[in-house]
Amino acid sequence: MSTISPADVKKLRDITGAGMMDCKAALTESGGDFDKAIEYLRKKGQKLSIKRADREAKEGAVIALVSDDKKRGVIVKLSSETDFVSKNENFINLATSFAKLALDKMPGSLEELLQAPFNNISVAEKVAEQVGVIGEKIELAEYTFLKAPMVAPYIHMGNKAAVLVGLNKDNDSFFEPGRDVAMQVAAMRPIAVNEDGVDASVIEKEIEIGMEQARKEGKPENMLENIAKGKLRKFFQETTLLNQTFVKDNKKTVQQFLHDMDKDLTVTDFKHVTLG
């Protein structure tokens, strides 16, 4: 049996982030072979992942990052079972590292991000490894991205939510207003940029509800559809970003706020990711 030195144990711990005793056991089991020891730890992490798959991971950290040219942005959500873990600096740093990798590689899906290389292993393997290190269910639960002439980010207090907002113009002076609009998304949770982005089935259902409400109020049948369309306009004002009242100035809509800076300035798209 090969002798496992404290230096070897420390080296494996530095590579994997696993506990000292786990590293010693892995090296002992693998006869001092580092590659086999790392494989042993990954397998241990994966087994723990499976064992804990029925647990709920509703805590965590949501991170938004944008590229230096502000034309690309990503959001990743790394989930955990407890806020004790999610508030840990190492956990937040790991989530941020995944976000930086995503921003660099711009994978097209969460599955692609999970398979991306991360310090000589895949992101998925790193997540599985952390299950063994931390001792509770850890999950890279969500990934999304946005491209636009200008992308502005916002991270809600305590990394509980993150937003990306795309603007159709790239003047540097629009970046902070874009962040204000991203904050609006976090606060008011719009379902679309404007009425054109609302799914037809949602509009149909709102008209149906509006007509039924008017009918119960005793309105004439020939007026029901027009009344329902009036209610639909109010629905758009409350639930679509550009039509919402701007939270930082309730005398304006979000669109009016943007038009005050440039008559053609508008939002192309937004992404909003929250814990839970």
BATORKE-768117 format. One line per 3 residues: for each residue x, y, z of N, C-alpha, C, O, CB. Coordinates in steps of 0.001 Angstrom, whole numbers, plus 500000, padded with zeros to 6 digits. Glycine has a CB too. Example, Ala and Ser with C-alpha at 12.3 -4.5 7.8 and 13.67 -1.06 7.14 Angstrom:
<recs>
513190,494310,507800,512300,495500,507800,513200,496700,507800,514236,496681,508465,511308,495527,509046 ~ 512850,497750,507080,513670,498940,507140,512900,500030,507870,513409,501138,508039,514084,499402,505725;
</recs>
This chain:
<recs>
500855,498797,500000,500000,500000,500000,500887,501248,500000,501824,501357,500792,499035,500008,501244 ~ 500581,502176,499111,501392,503391,499014,501118,504309,500199,500022,504314,500759,501110,504130,497690 ~ 502127,505078,500567,501986,506027,501666,501405,507334,501134,501899,507902,500160,503352,506275,502363;
500347,507797,501792,499689,509048,501374,500205,510171,502266,499946,510185,503469,498113,508935,501461 ~ 500931,511106,501675,501522,512192,502458,500508,513324,502660,499592,513501,501856,502795,512730,501760 ~ 500685,514086,503747,499816,515259,503963,499858,516241,502777,498861,516895,502474,500233,515988,505251;
501022,516337,502112,501147,517241,500960,500250,516782,499807,499639,517596,499113,502619,517315,500489 ~ 500184,515445,499617,499314,514900,498564,497844,515175,498883,497056,515535,498008,499547,513378,498400 ~ 497501,514997,500144,496117,515252,500566,495752,516716,500324,494675,517025,499814,495925,514891,502064;
496664,517607,500696,496416,519042,500496,496292,519385,499012,495445,520184,498613,497542,519871,501131 ~ 497162,518760,498198,497125,519012,496756,495771,518599,496182,495181,519341,495397,498267,518253,496040 ~ 495276,517427,496563,493975,516968,496061,492855,517864,496560,491896,518140,495840,493712,515516,496486;
492988,518316,497807,491972,519220,498351,491951,520537,497565,490883,521077,497277,492237,519493,499855 ~ 493139,521048,497222,493222,522299,496457,492605,522138,495069,491973,523057,494548,494686,522755,496331 ~ 492794,520972,494488,492259,520708,493144,490740,520579,493172,490048,521117,492307,492881,519428,492559;
490224,519862,494173,488804,519487,494157,487913,520292,495091,486709,520402,494861,488676,518057,494504 ~ 488506,520863,496157,487692,521549,497150,487025,520606,498134,486272,521046,499004,486651,522368,496467 ~ 487294,519306,498006,486696,518320,498923,487373,518387,500285,488440,518985,500426,486809,516888,498342;
486746,517770,501293,487284,517773,502651,488575,516964,502758,488833,516072,501950,486250,517223,503621 ~ 489377,517288,503762,490673,516624,503936,490508,515110,504107,491242,514335,503495,491412,517212,505148 ~ 489554,514690,504932,489363,513260,505162,488878,512560,503904,489282,511432,503623,488375,513032,506300;
488008,513227,503142,487533,512662,501874,488691,512498,500897,488782,511500,500183,486436,513557,501254 ~ 489579,513500,500877,490738,513439,499975,491680,512302,500369,492181,511572,499514,491498,514781,499983 ~ 491912,512165,501660,492792,511089,502128,492210,509725,501778,492924,508822,501343,493016,511194,503648;
490889,509591,501976,490222,508322,501652,490294,508045,500152,490504,506906,499734,488747,508347,502118 ~ 490119,509089,499345,490152,508923,497889,491531,508501,497417,491651,507622,496563,489739,510217,497192 ~ 492577,509120,497965,493945,508762,497582,494304,507357,498051,494990,506611,497352,494940,509773,498156;
493834,507013,499230,494083,505658,499751,493397,504623,498869,493985,503601,498516,493585,505529,501217 ~ 492157,504901,498524,491363,503986,497698,491967,503813,496306,491859,502747,495701,489927,504495,497580 ~ 492598,504863,495809,493124,504848,494433,494625,504578,494378,495238,504688,493316,492827,506173,493751;
495219,504225,495523,496641,503915,495550,497529,505097,495231,498628,504929,494704,496930,502820,494599 ~ 497054,506307,495549,497859,507502,495330,497760,508085,493935,498415,509083,493633,499268,507198,495616 ~ 496945,507475,493073,496757,507981,491705,495767,509149,491731,494599,508971,492077,496246,506845,490749;
496244,510351,491359,495402,511550,491472,494183,511491,490553,493080,511867,490950,496222,512794,491152 ~ 494389,511016,489324,493256,510952,488386,492161,510028,488918,490974,510348,488852,493731,510465,486996 ~ 492585,508867,489450,491603,507932,490002,490965,508494,491272,489787,508263,491543,492262,506577,490298;
491764,509235,492045,491230,509840,493269,490167,510890,492946,489132,510967,493607,492365,510474,494092 ~ 490441,511695,491920,489460,512712,491500,488200,512029,490999,487091,512470,491299,490048,513636,490395 ~ 488367,510937,490226,487209,510183,489735,486397,509623,490908,485166,509639,490895,487666,509034,488800;
487116,509129,491923,486468,508596,493124,485609,509676,493791,484469,509419,494177,487526,508059,494120 ~ 486172,510895,493925,485442,511996,494555,484244,512427,493720,483182,512728,494265,486369,513185,494780 ~ 484409,512458,492399,483281,512831,491533,482143,511834,491692,480977,512209,491817,483725,512902,490053;
482510,510547,491685,481483,509517,491834,480781,509646,493179,479568,509462,493281,482097,508119,491691 ~ 481550,509961,494193,480950,510161,495516,479974,511325,495484,478877,511246,496036,482038,510408,496579 ~ 480381,512395,494837,479502,513560,494717,478242,513252,493942,477156,513697,494314,480231,514695,494055;
478377,512493,492864,477218,512146,492042,476244,511274,492825,475028,511434,492721,477663,511425,490758 ~ 476793,510347,493612,475918,509501,494425,475159,510345,495438,473969,510131,495672,476731,508408,495144 ~ 475859,511308,496037,475197,512200,496985,474133,513022,496297,473075,513280,496871,476209,513115,497659;
474407,513443,495052,473417,514194,494288,472143,513381,494118,471033,513877,494307,473979,514591,492921 ~ 472339,512112,493752,471186,511240,493529,470422,511021,494831,469192,511069,494873,471636,509889,492940 ~ 471195,510777,495899,470575,510514,497196,469754,511710,497667,468745,511552,498354,471644,510168,498237;
470201,512916,497288,469543,514124,497755,468617,514736,496714,468152,515863,496887,470569,515130,498165 ~ 468345,514006,495631,467555,514570,494536,466126,514902,494949,465465,515727,494317,467532,513608,493375 ~ 465646,514247,496026,464288,514520,496454,464202,515751,497356,463107,516200,497694,463726,513316,497170;
465337,516287,497739,465336,517503,498566,464971,518703,497708,465175,518688,496494,466719,517722,499241 ~ 464433,519740,498334,464108,520970,497621,465235,521975,497790,465678,522243,498906,462775,521562,498123 ~ 465694,522528,496674,466760,523531,496699,466166,524881,496326,466237,525310,495174,467924,523148,495730;
465580,525541,497315,464871,526803,497051,465682,528035,497418,465289,529157,497098,463570,526826,497808 ~ 466804,527835,498085,467700,528952,498379,468776,528996,497297,468716,528241,496327,468339,528814,499809 ~ 469762,529882,497463,470830,529930,496488,471257,531340,496158,471018,532277,496919,470413,529232,495248;
471900,531475,494997,472381,532780,494538,472093,532920,493047,472336,532004,492262,473907,532951,494824 ~ 471571,534081,492677,471316,534382,491269,472268,535507,490859,472275,536578,491466,469805,534786,491025 ~ 473060,535255,489836,474108,536186,489423,473879,536645,487983,473649,535824,487095,475497,535532,489562;
473944,537957,487756,473870,538526,486406,475183,539232,486097,475703,539988,486918,472665,539513,486273 ~ 475709,538978,484914,476933,539634,484449,476748,540100,483009,476020,539476,482237,478152,538678,484559 ~ 477410,541202,482652,477418,541650,481257,478860,541778,480773,479779,541972,481568,476665,543004,481102;
479040,541667,479469,480366,541769,478864,480877,543201,478945,480109,544134,479181,480333,541295,477401 ~ 482173,543363,478748,482783,544692,478828,482168,545664,477827,482048,546857,478108,484283,544595,478593 ~ 481780,545154,476657,481171,546041,475656,479665,546225,475875,479000,546946,475131,481419,545489,474254;
479139,545556,476918,477730,545681,477324,476746,545241,476237,475616,545725,476179,477436,547116,477710 ~ 477180,544337,475393,476306,543832,474334,475798,542413,474601,474943,541904,473877,477037,543863,473015 ~ 476338,541782,475651,475932,540436,476020,475758,540359,477532,476487,541004,478285,476966,539393,475531;
474799,539576,477960,474618,539368,479387,474144,537961,479677,473513,537322,478836,473636,540374,479950 ~ 474453,537477,480882,474014,536141,481298,473475,536207,482723,473830,537090,483504,475181,535114,481200 ~ 472617,535255,483036,472157,535043,484418,472288,533559,484717,471866,532722,483919,470668,535540,484627;
472873,533228,485870,472875,531842,486335,472274,531798,487739,472430,532721,488538,474323,531245,486326 ~ 471582,530690,488008,471022,530455,489351,471609,529170,489899,471374,528084,489369,469456,530377,489316 ~ 472382,529310,490975,472928,528151,491681,472105,527972,492951,472114,528830,493833,474466,528332,492008;
471393,526850,493037,470461,526629,494141,471080,525793,495255,471973,524976,495031,469203,525953,493633 ~ 470574,526025,496459,470972,525237,497628,469729,524994,498475,468667,525563,498219,472093,525965,498462 ~ 469873,524149,499479,468733,523862,500346,468536,524932,501414,467404,525211,501809,468912,522511,501005;
469636,525536,501887,469541,526462,503019,470190,527802,502691,471100,527886,501866,470197,525853,504262 ~ 469706,528840,503351,470315,530156,503150,471670,530241,503854,472481,531111,503536,469378,531266,503664 ~ 471914,529352,504799,473237,529292,505444,474310,529026,504387,475370,529653,504392,473272,528184,506549;
474024,528096,503489,474957,527790,502405,474982,528911,501379,476054,529319,500932,474581,526469,501730 ~ 473802,529415,500999,473723,530391,499907,474400,531719,500255,474803,532463,499361,472267,530643,499545 ~ 474527,532014,501548,475185,533253,501968,476699,533088,502130,477415,534060,502370,474583,533738,503276;
477171,531858,501999,478597,531595,502150,479376,532195,500985,478974,532067,499828,478860,530084,502247 ~ 480479,532843,501293,481265,533526,500255,481750,532561,499177,481755,532909,497996,482462,534237,500884 ~ 482157,531358,499566,482638,530384,498590,481531,529957,497631,481780,529744,496444,483208,529162,499303;
480308,529834,498147,479168,529456,497315,478872,530566,496300,478668,530294,495117,477919,529172,498194 ~ 478849,531810,496768,478593,532950,495872,479706,533065,494835,479446,533361,493669,478476,534271,496681 ~ 480941,532830,495261,482067,532873,494320,481943,531789,493255,482284,532007,492093,483396,532717,495069;
481450,530615,493662,481263,529527,492699,480189,529902,491680,480366,529699,490479,480882,528215,493425 ~ 479081,530448,492164,478012,530892,491260,478539,531946,490290,478222,531923,489101,476817,531457,492064 ~ 479343,532867,490809,479927,533923,489965,480893,533330,488945,480948,533791,487805,480656,534971,490833;
481649,532316,489341,482569,531651,488413,481803,530988,487270,482228,531046,486116,483421,530605,489156 ~ 480681,530361,487593,479847,529757,486545,479302,530838,485606,479232,530638,484393,478677,528953,487174 ~ 478916,531984,486178,478401,533079,485355,479488,533637,484440,479226,533949,483278,477837,534196,486243;
480710,533763,484964,481831,534249,484142,482126,533283,483000,482398,533701,481875,483094,534442,485008 ~ 482070,531980,483303,482280,530977,482264,481196,531089,481190,481479,531035,479993,482291,529558,482875 ~ 479957,531244,481641,478842,531372,480701,478994,532615,479827,478715,532574,478629,477511,531425,481459;
479434,533710,480426,479614,534949,479673,480728,534798,478638,480650,535348,477540,479927,536114,480626 ~ 481751,534053,479002,482872,533843,478089,482494,532921,476932,482841,533189,475782,484062,533267,478844 ~ 481784,531836,477237,481478,530813,476229,480130,531027,475542,479933,530577,474413,481496,529447,476871;
479208,531708,476210,477849,531941,475705,477207,530647,475180,476808,530582,474018,477875,533001,474590 ~ 477107,529614,476039,476441,528380,475599,474972,528654,475269,474363,529590,475788,476549,527283,476691 ~ 474425,527817,474398,473053,528056,473941,471982,527535,474872,470802,527832,474684,472862,527443,472613;
472371,526757,475882,471381,526172,476793,472039,525826,478114,473264,525829,478229,470730,524916,476173 ~ 471210,525526,479117,471715,525080,480414,472487,523779,480259,473519,523588,480902,470562,524901,481417 ~ 471988,522876,479402,472662,521594,479195,474081,521803,478662,475017,521122,479080,471855,520715,478224;
474227,522754,477734,475558,523047,477196,476474,523625,478273,477658,523293,478327,475453,524023,476016 ~ 475933,524478,479118,476739,525051,480194,477193,523966,481156,478341,523984,481598,475950,526131,480946 ~ 476326,523027,481492,476668,521954,482420,477793,521066,481878,478560,520493,482652,475435,521107,482713;
477891,520955,480565,478926,520122,479961,480223,520884,479685,481223,520288,479285,478410,519527,478677 ~ 480204,522204,479901,481387,523024,479614,482523,522688,480579,482271,522363,481739,481040,524526,479704 ~ 483780,522763,480107,484936,522485,480980,485066,523535,482081,484875,524730,481858,486235,522436,480153;
485397,523048,483277,485579,523936,484430,486702,523368,485286,486499,522389,486004,484251,524083,485264 ~ 487892,523975,485216,489041,523510,486000,489299,522012,485830,489416,521277,486810,488825,523825,487471 ~ 489384,521574,484575,489714,520189,484208,488596,519185,484435,488782,517993,484194,490905,519749,484972;
487444,519644,484894,486257,518789,484953,485111,519578,484320,485304,520729,483927,485914,518353,486444 ~ 483938,518986,484215,482810,519723,483652,482100,520510,484754,482284,520241,485941,481821,518759,482948 ~ 481299,521470,484351,480493,522221,485322,479603,521263,486113,479487,521382,487333,479629,523297,484606;
478978,520318,485416,478102,519351,486094,478860,518564,487146,478340,518322,488236,477477,518390,485080 ~ 480092,518160,486831,480902,517408,487785,481316,518285,488961,481404,517812,490094,482142,516830,487096 ~ 481566,519552,488693,481908,520475,489781,480726,520644,490733,480902,520690,491950,482337,521847,489215;
479531,520734,490176,478333,520849,491016,478167,519584,491854,477908,519657,493055,477067,521094,490147 ~ 478318,518428,491215,478201,517156,491941,479247,517059,493036,478958,516589,494137,478339,515970,490979 ~ 480457,517500,492739,481533,517492,493725,481164,518324,494949,481447,517936,496083,482828,518018,493103;
480530,519468,494710,480177,520364,495817,479088,519785,496714,478976,520154,497883,479723,521705,495274 ~ 478287,518875,496161,477308,518187,497012,478029,517428,498115,477611,517441,499272,476427,517220,496176 ~ 479130,516758,497735,479921,516038,498725,480632,516966,499680,480746,516668,500869,480922,515157,498046;
481114,518093,499173,481848,519044,500009,480920,519723,501000,481233,519826,502186,482548,520093,499143 ~ 479773,520187,500510,478863,521004,501331,477924,520151,502166,477590,520509,503296,478049,521936,500446 ~ 477492,519005,501603,476631,518117,502364,475151,518385,502216,474356,517915,503030,476983,518199,503775;
474762,519132,501192,473348,519292,500882,473181,519436,499381,474158,519622,498657,472750,520511,501619 ~ 471949,519350,498917,471691,519402,497479,472097,520751,496902,471644,521797,497367,470212,519129,497190 ~ 472948,520719,495891,473375,521902,495140,472971,521667,493694,473145,520563,493177,474937,522164,495275;
472439,522676,493039,471957,522493,491664,472167,523769,490854,471777,524856,491283,470461,522095,491658 ~ 472783,523632,489684,472811,524748,488737,471466,524714,488032,471284,524011,487038,474032,524645,487706 ~ 470527,525486,488564,469119,525305,488234,468653,526072,487007,467681,525681,486361,468294,525705,489387;
469341,527161,486682,468839,527983,485579,469980,528781,484952,470919,529210,485622,467723,528934,486072 ~ 469855,528959,483641,470802,529778,482885,470044,530431,481741,469283,529772,481032,472008,528925,482354 ~ 470256,531724,481566,469673,532418,480421,470629,533508,479975,471535,533891,480715,468279,533013,480769;
470427,534000,478777,471327,535028,478248,470543,536009,477389,469407,535748,476992,472475,534389,477428 ~ 471175,537140,477114,470533,538188,476323,471602,538928,475528,472674,539243,476044,469735,539174,477232 ~ 471294,539196,474268,472165,539995,473405,471364,541179,472878,470204,541034,472494,472742,539138,472226;
471993,542351,472863,471337,543568,472395,472402,544631,472159,473543,544452,472585,470266,544065,473419 ~ 472058,545746,471485,473018,546846,471353,473566,547301,472698,474727,547696,472798,472371,548020,470646 ~ 472723,547246,473742,473192,547505,475110,472405,546631,476082,471177,546573,476024,473040,549018,475480;
473124,545953,476975,472498,545110,477994,472855,545652,479369,474030,545851,479679,472947,543623,477852 ~ 471844,545891,480190,472047,546413,481549,471585,545363,482563,470524,544765,482384,471272,547762,481757 ~ 472369,545128,483631,472015,544121,484634,471502,544747,485937,471726,545925,486218,473222,543242,484929;
470814,543924,486711,470460,544306,488080,470404,543033,488906,469781,542053,488498,469090,545086,488135 ~ 471054,543040,490074,470973,541921,491015,470289,542416,492269,470744,543372,492898,472387,541334,491340 ~ 469194,541768,492635,468441,542174,493815,469213,541820,495080,470023,540894,495097,467053,541509,493828;
468947,542569,496122,469652,542429,497393,469777,540968,497832,468799,540220,497840,468938,543228,498469 ~ 470990,540583,498194,471214,539229,498687,471220,538174,497591,471084,536985,497882,470168,538886,499692 ~ 471376,538584,496338,471413,537658,495191,470141,536818,495084,470181,535665,494655,472625,536734,495303;
469014,537409,495478,467749,536680,495447,467099,536679,494066,466256,535829,493779,466796,537274,496452 ~ 467480,537617,493218,466917,537713,491865,467885,538511,491008,468684,539298,491515,465492,538379,491875 ~ 467799,538296,489704,468645,539046,488778,467879,539316,487497,467019,538536,487088,469954,538281,488476;
468209,540439,486875,467510,540881,485661,468532,541364,484636,469545,541966,484990,466483,542011,485986 ~ 468252,541092,483362,468955,541700,482243,467934,542442,481394,466858,541917,481110,469724,540631,481400 ~ 468268,543651,480993,467407,544422,480094,468206,544788,478856,469319,545303,478959,466851,545701,480797;
467635,544523,477675,468262,544887,476418,467680,546178,475878,466461,546333,475806,468101,543772,475402 ~ 468551,547110,475496,468123,548366,474872,468530,548362,473401,469478,547681,473012,468737,549595,475610 ~ 467802,549133,472588,468047,549133,471147,469128,550115,470709,469425,550214,469519,466778,549447,470426;
469724,550849,471668,470799,551791,471350,471932,551632,472362,471702,551248,473509,470271,553256,471344 ~ 473166,551934,471923,474323,551622,472763,475072,552838,473304,476257,552739,473624,475268,550784,471991 ~ 474407,553963,473408,475029,555147,474007,475341,554865,475483,474477,554389,476219,474098,556397,473867;
476577,555160,475916,476979,554875,477297,476067,555539,478326,475894,555027,479432,478405,555330,477522 ~ 475493,556666,477960,474626,557389,478897,473332,556642,479179,472600,557001,480101,474306,558769,478355 ~ 473038,555602,478392,471795,554843,478585,471968,553676,479560,470990,553027,479931,471296,554316,477245;
473213,553409,479977,473455,552213,480787,472777,552300,482151,472089,551361,482553,474950,551999,480970 ~ 472957,553406,482869,472334,553537,484193,470815,553584,484101,470150,552937,484910,472845,554791,484895 ~ 470228,554327,483146,468769,554231,482968,468329,552797,482667,467263,552366,483106,468311,555162,481836;
469156,552061,481914,468836,550657,481648,468803,549846,482925,467962,548959,483076,469842,550055,480682 ~ 469709,550137,483850,469705,549465,485158,468445,549821,485948,467895,548982,486661,470964,549849,485969 ~ 467988,551081,485815,466742,551480,486470,465562,550674,485933,464675,550276,486688,466489,552982,486273;
465562,550439,484624,464491,549644,484024,464602,548186,484477,463589,547524,484703,464543,549737,482476 ~ 465838,547689,484610,466024,546330,485124,465492,546211,486555,464907,545192,486923,467516,545938,485076 ~ 465699,547252,487352,465157,547275,488710,463624,547263,488669,462980,546639,489512,465669,548521,489479;
463060,547944,487701,461607,547951,487501,461098,546523,487270,460080,546118,487830,461223,548863,486301 ~ 461818,545776,486445,461425,544396,486164,461419,543571,487450,460488,542806,487698,462375,543763,485125 ~ 462461,543731,488263,462543,542986,489523,461391,543346,490453,460845,542481,491138,463881,543259,490218;
461023,544628,490475,459986,545095,491404,458578,544766,490918,457724,544375,491713,460113,546594,491613 ~ 458329,544922,489615,456961,544858,489094,456647,543588,488302,455491,543349,487953,456709,546044,488225 ~ 457648,542786,488020,457459,541476,487383,456563,541500,486140,455556,540792,486102,456879,540522,488380;
456901,542285,485140,456093,542281,483908,456173,540931,483206,457129,540179,483394,456558,543395,482952 ~ 455153,540630,482391,455137,539340,481681,455676,539464,480260,455959,538453,479617,453718,538777,481644 ~ 455820,540698,479762,456305,540920,478399,456790,542355,478278,456505,543183,479144,455195,540622,477348;
457523,542655,477206,458000,544019,476973,456823,544952,476696,456738,546033,477279,459000,544054,475797 ~ 455926,544543,475818,454724,545320,475504,453616,544353,475116,453783,543138,475221,454993,546354,474357 ~ 452475,544891,474664,451333,544039,474349,451624,543048,473231,451029,541971,473185,450154,544889,473971;
452539,543405,472328,452876,542502,471221,453545,541224,471713,453522,540207,471021,453789,543208,470225 ~ 454134,541267,472887,454827,540101,473416,453971,539198,474279,454435,538155,474740,455993,540540,474196 ~ 452711,539593,474506,451808,538778,475336,451222,537656,474487,450724,537891,473386,450665,539652,475954;
451287,536461,475000,450790,535293,474271,449304,535443,473945,448522,535923,474765,451024,534012,475089 ~ 448932,535028,472748,447540,535158,472281,446562,534463,473217,445442,534935,473411,447397,534583,470872 ~ 446983,533332,473802,446088,532598,474699,445799,533393,475965,444706,533302,476522,446691,531241,475061;
446793,534184,476428,446603,535036,477610,445607,536146,477294,444718,536438,478094,447956,535640,478081 ~ 445760,536762,476124,444842,537841,475710,443420,537300,475583,442465,537928,476042,445300,538470,474362 ~ 443290,536142,474962,441977,535517,474793,441322,535258,476149,440129,535501,476332,442105,534199,474005;
442108,534769,477083,441579,534479,478422,441171,535756,479147,440152,535767,479838,442617,533720,479254 ~ 441953,536844,479004,441625,538114,479652,440337,538706,479082,439527,539258,479826,442781,539111,479488 ~ 440144,538594,477769,438910,539085,477145,437722,538271,477645,436659,538818,477938,439005,539013,475595;
437915,536972,477736,436852,536091,478237,436473,536463,479673,435290,536532,480010,437300,534611,478171 ~ 437466,536699,480503,437212,537082,481898,436522,538440,481958,435569,538634,482713,438530,537117,482704 ~ 437024,539384,481145,436436,540723,481123,434975,540705,480703,434148,541410,481281,437219,541619,480192;
434662,539903,479703,433275,539800,479236,432380,539191,480315,431253,539642,480521,433202,538955,477949 ~ 432877,538185,480990,432087,537538,482031,431854,538482,483215,430772,538499,483802,432783,536257,482506 ~ 432888,539270,483559,432723,540259,484636,431671,541290,484273,430829,541649,485095,434053,540959,484936;
431725,541764,483031,430747,542763,482571,429343,542173,482521,428366,542855,482832,431137,543301,481183 ~ 429247,540925,482136,427944,540256,482076,427335,540169,483476,426139,540398,483653,428081,538840,481456 ~ 428159,539839,484464,427667,539729,485838,427287,541092,486409,426491,541192,487342,428720,539069,486725;
427875,542139,485829,427522,543504,486244,426249,543990,485568,425795,545108,485814,428664,544464,485933 ~ 425675,543146,484712,424411,543482,484060,424544,544315,482804,423572,544927,482361,423549,544199,485008 ~ 425739,544350,482220,425923,545128,480999,425273,544418,479815,425202,543189,479793,427421,545366,480727;
424799,545185,478829,424161,544587,477641,425143,543699,476868,426338,543988,476814,423613,545694,476713 ~ 424636,542632,476278,425478,541688,475549,426264,542355,474432,427419,542006,474190,424633,540576,474978 ~ 425640,543324,473745,426320,543947,472605,427461,544888,473024,428203,545384,472177,425313,544715,471771;
427594,545127,474339,428672,545991,474838,429802,545205,475499,430856,545763,475806,428112,546993,475826 ~ 429580,543917,475714,430519,543123,476502,431931,543110,475926,432905,543252,476664,430017,541717,476614 ~ 432046,542939,474597,433375,542828,473993,434155,544129,474115,435352,544110,474402,433258,542431,472527;
433484,545265,473898,434162,546561,474021,434608,546831,475463,435688,547368,475706,433235,547690,473542 ~ 433749,546443,476409,434109,546606,477820,435322,545746,478156,436237,546175,478859,432918,546237,478736 ~ 435304,544523,477637,436421,543606,477891,437720,544134,477296,438789,543965,477884,436114,542220,477318;
437631,544776,476126,438833,545340,475506,439379,546510,476317,440587,546740,476357,438531,545792,474075 ~ 438474,547248,476963,438905,548322,477864,439651,547752,479059,440667,548302,479485,437699,549149,478339 ~ 439151,546658,479596,439820,545982,480714,441175,545426,480268,442132,545390,481041,438930,544844,481273;
441233,544989,478992,442485,544445,478472,443563,545527,478414,444732,545259,478690,442268,543834,477078 ~ 443163,546755,478053,444132,547856,478033,444715,548087,479422,445912,548339,479565,443474,549147,477515 ~ 443867,548000,480445,444342,548146,481830,445281,546994,482202,446273,547189,482904,443143,548198,482814;
444954,545803,481726,445805,544638,481963,447189,544869,481368,448194,544569,482013,445168,543365,481365 ~ 447255,545394,480155,448539,545691,479514,449323,546754,480298,450543,546662,480429,448312,546163,478067 ~ 448623,547743,480806,449282,548812,481574,449932,548258,482842,450974,548746,483279,448267,549916,481943;
449317,547254,483415,449813,546703,484676,450873,545621,484484,451714,545424,485360,448666,546140,485469 ~ 450846,544920,483354,451668,543711,483228,452732,543757,482128,453546,542838,482035,450782,542551,482979 ~ 452749,544802,481293,453788,544879,480267,454742,546023,480598,454317,547118,480967,453165,545075,478855;
456019,545755,480461,457067,546633,480966,456945,548079,480482,456909,548998,481300,458400,546089,480569 ~ 456884,548290,479185,456901,549656,478650,455659,550447,479021,455689,551677,479056,457040,549620,477149 ~ 454554,549739,479301,453301,550411,479645,453113,550611,481147,452199,551319,481570,452143,549626,479101;
453971,549992,481948,453847,550129,483399,454230,551533,483856,455032,552215,483218,454721,549091,484108 ~ 453643,551945,484966,454076,553182,485620,455498,552976,486130,455793,551968,486771,453108,553583,486792 ~ 456365,553923,485848,457769,553823,486235,457892,553975,487747,457390,554947,488311,458623,554892,485505;
458553,553028,488409,458583,553025,489873,459340,554218,490449,459076,554626,491580,459210,551741,490370 ~ 460277,554783,489685,461056,555914,490201,460431,557270,489874,460917,558306,490327,462459,555863,489643 ~ 459360,557260,489091,458620,558488,488775,457232,558089,488302,457028,557795,487124,459363,559350,487686;
456266,558082,489241,454949,557547,488915,454108,558450,488009,452939,558161,487752,454201,557291,490175 ~ 454705,559541,487528,453999,560388,486559,454294,559965,485120,453757,560529,484166,454388,561855,486758 ~ 455161,558959,484989,455555,558506,483652,455403,556994,483542,455421,556271,484539,457010,558923,483339;
455250,556535,482289,455410,555110,482019,456899,554846,481784,457690,555777,481633,454543,554655,480781 ~ 457257,553588,481757,458646,553235,481464,459022,553727,480063,460124,554235,479854,458859,551698,481580 ~ 458104,553574,479108,458403,554033,477752,458634,555544,477713,459536,556015,477020,457266,553653,476802;
457824,556303,478453,458008,557759,478497,459353,558125,479140,460026,559058,478702,456851,558422,479277 ~ 459729,557385,480174,461027,557604,480807,462157,557437,479794,463085,558245,479762,461221,556636,481985 ~ 462084,556400,478974,463117,556156,477967,463072,557207,476858,464112,557655,476376,462954,554755,477369;
461877,557592,476462,461724,558584,475389,462221,559967,475811,462597,560781,474968,460258,558673,474962 ~ 462220,560225,477115,462751,561512,477594,464248,561630,477283,464769,562736,477142,462509,561665,479120 ~ 464929,560498,477177,466361,560505,476863,466620,560452,475363,467552,561078,474860,467051,559334,477543;
465789,559702,474659,465923,559557,473209,464570,559092,472685,464025,558099,473167,467080,558541,472819 ~ 464035,559790,471720,462665,559495,471262,462538,558100,470645,461431,557576,470517,462221,560540,470245 ~ 463663,557505,470266,463622,556165,469670,464100,555065,470622,464116,553890,470256,464466,556142,468416;
464488,555443,471838,465029,554465,472782,463920,553568,473323,462870,554054,473744,465751,555174,473940 ~ 464160,552250,473310,463170,551314,473840,463855,550037,474309,465064,549871,474148,462099,550991,472777 ~ 463078,549151,474884,463562,547857,475367,463326,546803,474298,462223,546695,473761,462863,547456,476695;
464351,546031,473990,464195,544953,473012,463738,543653,473665,462985,542882,473069,465506,544724,472274 ~ 464199,543415,474899,463863,542170,475597,464344,542281,477037,465126,543175,477362,464504,540924,474887 ~ 463890,541393,477894,464419,541307,479255,464384,539864,479723,463617,539049,479210,463617,542210,480223;
465231,539558,480709,465265,538250,481361,465204,538478,482860,465851,539382,483389,466546,537437,480962 ~ 464418,537648,483540,464237,537810,484987,464273,536418,485622,463463,535551,485293,462880,538557,485322 ~ 465223,536220,486534,465371,534928,487218,465333,535175,488712,466004,536075,489217,466699,534205,486805;
464539,534365,489428,464415,534516,490878,464637,533166,491570,464562,532110,490943,463023,535093,491250 ~ 464911,533230,492869,465003,532004,493655,463609,531401,493842,462591,532071,493667,465668,532282,495029 ~ 463599,530117,494202,462320,529465,494460,461873,528618,493308,460810,528000,493371,461269,530478,494768;
</recs>
